[in-house]
């Protein structure tokens, strides 16, 4: 019985250590997506700024 309990604990510890790696990978993915959103919004802001400047100059 003790052997089974020890094996179960070892397997749980292994799963927990694998989850830590997955959490780091998910963190990197989230950081890359956030960076893409920031760059995309920056480009959109520049385009909108130019469009509104053209509209203002035509008025």
N, CA, C and O atoms as a GROMACS GRO file, in nm:
protein
  236
    1UNK      N    1   0.083  -0.120   0.000
    1UNK     CA    2   0.000   0.000   0.000
    1UNK      C    3   0.087   0.126   0.000
    1UNK      O    4   0.059   0.223  -0.071
    2UNK      N    5   0.193   0.122   0.080
    2UNK     CA    6   0.283   0.237   0.087
    2UNK      C    7   0.353   0.260  -0.046
    2UNK      O    8   0.378   0.374  -0.085
    3UNK      N    9   0.383   0.150  -0.116
    3UNK     CA   10   0.449   0.161  -0.246
    3UNK      C   11   0.357   0.231  -0.347
    3UNK      O   12   0.402   0.316  -0.423
    4UNK      N   13   0.230   0.197  -0.347
    4UNK     CA   14   0.133   0.260  -0.436
    4UNK      C   15   0.118   0.407  -0.403
    4UNK      O   16   0.110   0.490  -0.494
    5UNK      N   17   0.114   0.440  -0.275
    5UNK     CA   18   0.103   0.580  -0.232
    5UNK      C   19   0.225   0.661  -0.276
    5UNK      O   20   0.212   0.774  -0.322
    6UNK      N   21   0.342   0.603  -0.263
    6UNK     CA   22   0.466   0.670  -0.303
    6UNK      C   23   0.468   0.692  -0.454
    6UNK      O   24   0.509   0.798  -0.501
    7UNK      N   25   0.423   0.592  -0.532
    7UNK     CA   26   0.418   0.608  -0.677
    7UNK      C   27   0.318   0.717  -0.717
    7UNK      O   28   0.344   0.795  -0.809
    8UNK      N   29   0.206   0.722  -0.649
    8UNK     CA   30   0.105   0.824  -0.678
    8UNK      C   31   0.160   0.964  -0.649
    8UNK      O   32   0.140   1.057  -0.727
    9UNK      N   33   0.230   0.977  -0.538
    9UNK     CA   34   0.290   1.106  -0.504
    9UNK      C   35   0.395   1.146  -0.606
    9UNK      O   36   0.403   1.263  -0.644
   10UNK      N   37   0.476   1.052  -0.651
   10UNK     CA   38   0.579   1.081  -0.750
   10UNK      C   39   0.515   1.124  -0.882
   10UNK      O   40   0.563   1.217  -0.947
   11UNK      N   41   0.407   1.058  -0.920
   11UNK     CA   42   0.339   1.095  -1.046
   11UNK      C   43   0.277   1.234  -1.034
   11UNK      O   44   0.284   1.313  -1.129
   12UNK      N   45   0.217   1.266  -0.920
   12UNK     CA   46   0.160   1.400  -0.900
   12UNK      C   47   0.267   1.507  -0.904
   12UNK      O   48   0.247   1.615  -0.960
   13UNK      N   49   0.380   1.478  -0.845
   13UNK     CA   50   0.491   1.574  -0.847
   13UNK      C   51   0.541   1.596  -0.990
   13UNK      O   52   0.576   1.707  -1.028
   14UNK      N   53   0.544   1.488  -1.068
   14UNK     CA   54   0.587   1.500  -1.208
   14UNK      C   55   0.488   1.584  -1.287
   14UNK      O   56   0.528   1.668  -1.368
   15UNK      N   57   0.360   1.563  -1.265
   15UNK     CA   58   0.258   1.642  -1.335
   15UNK      C   59   0.267   1.789  -1.297
   15UNK      O   60   0.251   1.877  -1.382
   16UNK      N   61   0.292   1.816  -1.171
   16UNK     CA   62   0.304   1.955  -1.127
   16UNK      C   63   0.424   2.022  -1.191
   16UNK      O   64   0.416   2.138  -1.230
   17UNK      N   65   0.535   1.952  -1.203
   17UNK     CA   66   0.653   2.011  -1.265
   17UNK      C   67   0.629   2.036  -1.414
   17UNK      O   68   0.681   2.133  -1.468
   18UNK      N   69   0.551   1.950  -1.480
   18UNK     CA   70   0.518   1.972  -1.620
   18UNK      C   71   0.426   2.092  -1.636
   18UNK      O   72   0.437   2.166  -1.734
   19UNK      N   73   0.336   2.114  -1.541
   19UNK     CA   74   0.246   2.228  -1.547
   19UNK      C   75   0.322   2.359  -1.534
   19UNK      O   76   0.285   2.459  -1.595
   20UNK      N   77   0.430   2.359  -1.456
   20UNK     CA   78   0.510   2.481  -1.442
   20UNK      C   79   0.570   2.520  -1.576
   20UNK      O   80   0.574   2.638  -1.611
   21UNK      N   81   0.617   2.424  -1.652
   21UNK     CA   82   0.671   2.452  -1.784
   21UNK      C   83   0.563   2.503  -1.877
   21UNK      O   84   0.586   2.595  -1.956
   22UNK      N   85   0.446   2.445  -1.867
   22UNK     CA   86   0.336   2.490  -1.952
   22UNK      C   87   0.295   2.632  -1.917
   22UNK      O   88   0.261   2.710  -2.006
   23UNK      N   89   0.298   2.666  -1.789
   23UNK     CA   90   0.262   2.802  -1.748
   23UNK      C   91   0.360   2.903  -1.808
   23UNK      O   92   0.320   3.011  -1.851
   24UNK      N   93   0.487   2.868  -1.810
   24UNK     CA   94   0.587   2.957  -1.868
   24UNK      C   95   0.564   2.972  -2.019
   24UNK      O   96   0.578   3.081  -2.074
   25UNK      N   97   0.529   2.862  -2.084
   25UNK     CA   98   0.503   2.870  -2.228
   25UNK      C   99   0.380   2.955  -2.256
   25UNK      O  100   0.380   3.035  -2.350
   26UNK      N  101   0.275   2.939  -2.176
   26UNK     CA  102   0.156   3.020  -2.195
   26UNK      C  103   0.187   3.168  -2.169
   26UNK      O  104   0.133   3.256  -2.236
   27UNK      N  105   0.273   3.195  -2.073
   27UNK     CA  106   0.313   3.333  -2.046
   27UNK      C  107   0.384   3.395  -2.166
   27UNK      O  108   0.360   3.511  -2.200
   28UNK      N  109   0.470   3.317  -2.229
   28UNK     CA  110   0.539   3.368  -2.348
   28UNK      C  111   0.442   3.392  -2.463
   28UNK      O  112   0.454   3.491  -2.535
   29UNK      N  113   0.346   3.303  -2.479
   29UNK     CA  114   0.246   3.321  -2.586
   29UNK      C  115   0.165   3.447  -2.561
   29UNK      O  116   0.141   3.525  -2.653
   30UNK      N  117   0.123   3.467  -2.437
   30UNK     CA  118   0.046   3.586  -2.402
   30UNK      C  119   0.128   3.712  -2.426
   30UNK      O  120   0.074   3.812  -2.475
   31UNK      N  121   0.256   3.709  -2.393
   31UNK     CA  122   0.342   3.826  -2.415
   31UNK      C  123   0.355   3.857  -2.564
   31UNK      O  124   0.353   3.973  -2.603
   32UNK      N  125   0.369   3.754  -2.646
   32UNK     CA  126   0.383   3.775  -2.790
   32UNK      C  127   0.253   3.830  -2.849
   32UNK      O  128   0.255   3.920  -2.933
   33UNK      N  129   0.140   3.776  -2.805
   33UNK     CA  130   0.011   3.826  -2.853
   33UNK      C  131  -0.009   3.971  -2.810
   33UNK      O  132  -0.055   4.054  -2.889
   34UNK      N  133   0.026   4.002  -2.686
   34UNK     CA  134   0.012   4.140  -2.638
   34UNK      C  135   0.101   4.235  -2.718
   34UNK      O  136   0.059   4.345  -2.752
   35UNK      N  137   0.221   4.192  -2.750
   35UNK     CA  138   0.311   4.274  -2.831
   35UNK      C  139   0.252   4.297  -2.970
   35UNK      O  140   0.260   4.408  -3.024
   36UNK      N  141   0.194   4.194  -3.028
   36UNK     CA  142   0.130   4.208  -3.159
   36UNK      C  143   0.013   4.305  -3.154
   36UNK      O  144  -0.006   4.385  -3.247
   37UNK      N  145  -0.065   4.298  -3.048
   37UNK     CA  146  -0.178   4.391  -3.033
   37UNK      C  147  -0.129   4.534  -3.020
   37UNK      O  148  -0.186   4.625  -3.080
   38UNK      N  149  -0.024   4.554  -2.942
   38UNK     CA  150   0.030   4.689  -2.921
   38UNK      C  151   0.083   4.746  -3.053
   38UNK      O  152   0.058   4.862  -3.085
   39UNK      N  153   0.156   4.664  -3.129
   39UNK     CA  154   0.209   4.709  -3.258
   39UNK      C  155   0.095   4.740  -3.354
   39UNK      O  156   0.098   4.840  -3.425
   40UNK      N  157  -0.005   4.652  -3.358
   40UNK     CA  158  -0.120   4.673  -3.446
   40UNK      C  159  -0.196   4.800  -3.412
   40UNK      O  160  -0.235   4.875  -3.501
   41UNK      N  161  -0.217   4.824  -3.284
   41UNK     CA  162  -0.287   4.945  -3.242
   41UNK      C  163  -0.205   5.070  -3.270
   41UNK      O  164  -0.261   5.176  -3.301
   42UNK      N  165  -0.074   5.060  -3.261
   42UNK     CA  166   0.012   5.172  -3.295
   42UNK      C  167   0.001   5.208  -3.442
   42UNK      O  168  -0.007   5.325  -3.479
   43UNK      N  169   0.000   5.105  -3.527
   43UNK     CA  170  -0.015   5.129  -3.671
   43UNK      C  171  -0.152   5.187  -3.702
   43UNK      O  172  -0.164   5.277  -3.785
   44UNK      N  173  -0.255   5.138  -3.635
   44UNK     CA  174  -0.390   5.191  -3.654
   44UNK      C  175  -0.397   5.337  -3.610
   44UNK      O  176  -0.462   5.418  -3.675
   45UNK      N  177  -0.331   5.369  -3.500
   45UNK     CA  178  -0.332   5.507  -3.451
   45UNK      C  179  -0.265   5.600  -3.552
   45UNK      O  180  -0.314   5.711  -3.576
   46UNK      N  181  -0.155   5.557  -3.610
   46UNK     CA  182  -0.088   5.640  -3.711
   46UNK      C  183  -0.176   5.660  -3.834
   46UNK      O  184  -0.183   5.770  -3.889
   47UNK      N  185  -0.244   5.553  -3.877
   47UNK     CA  186  -0.331   5.564  -3.995
   47UNK      C  187  -0.448   5.658  -3.966
   47UNK      O  188  -0.483   5.741  -4.049
   48UNK      N  189  -0.509   5.645  -3.850
   48UNK     CA  190  -0.621   5.732  -3.814
   48UNK      C  191  -0.577   5.877  -3.799
   48UNK      O  192  -0.649   5.969  -3.837
   49UNK      N  193  -0.458   5.896  -3.744
   49UNK     CA  194  -0.406   6.031  -3.728
   49UNK      C  195  -0.388   6.097  -3.864
   49UNK      O  196  -0.423   6.214  -3.882
   50UNK      N  197  -0.334   6.023  -3.959
   50UNK     CA  198  -0.317   6.076  -4.094
   50UNK      C  199  -0.450   6.105  -4.161
   50UNK      O  200  -0.465   6.207  -4.229
   51UNK      N  201  -0.547   6.016  -4.142
   51UNK     CA  202  -0.679   6.036  -4.203
   51UNK      C  203  -0.746   6.160  -4.146
   51UNK      O  204  -0.802   6.240  -4.221
   52UNK      N  205  -0.742   6.177  -4.015
   52UNK     CA  206  -0.805   6.294  -3.953
   52UNK      C  207  -0.730   6.422  -3.989
   52UNK      O  208  -0.792   6.528  -4.000
   53UNK      N  209  -0.600   6.414  -4.008
   53UNK     CA  210  -0.524   6.532  -4.051
   53UNK      C  211  -0.566   6.573  -4.191
   53UNK      O  212  -0.578   6.692  -4.220
   54UNK      N  213  -0.589   6.475  -4.280
   54UNK     CA  214  -0.636   6.506  -4.416
   54UNK      C  215  -0.775   6.568  -4.413
   54UNK      O  216  -0.803   6.663  -4.486
   55UNK      N  217  -0.862   6.516  -4.329
   55UNK     CA  218  -0.998   6.570  -4.318
   55UNK      C  219  -0.992   6.713  -4.265
   55UNK      O  220  -1.063   6.801  -4.313
   56UNK      N  221  -0.907   6.735  -4.164
   56UNK     CA  222  -0.895   6.870  -4.105
   56UNK      C  223  -0.839   6.969  -4.206
   56UNK      O  224  -0.880   7.085  -4.209
   57UNK      N  225  -0.746   6.925  -4.288
   57UNK     CA  226  -0.688   7.018  -4.387
   57UNK      C  227  -0.788   7.049  -4.499
   57UNK      O  228  -0.783   7.157  -4.557
   58UNK      N  229  -0.878   6.956  -4.529
   58UNK     CA  230  -0.980   6.980  -4.632
   58UNK      C  231  -1.091   7.073  -4.582
   58UNK      O  232  -1.161   7.135  -4.662
   59UNK      N  233  -1.106   7.082  -4.452
   59UNK     CA  234  -1.208   7.172  -4.399
   59UNK      C  235  -1.152   7.312  -4.400
   59UNK      O  236  -1.220   7.406  -4.359
   0.00000   0.00000   0.00000
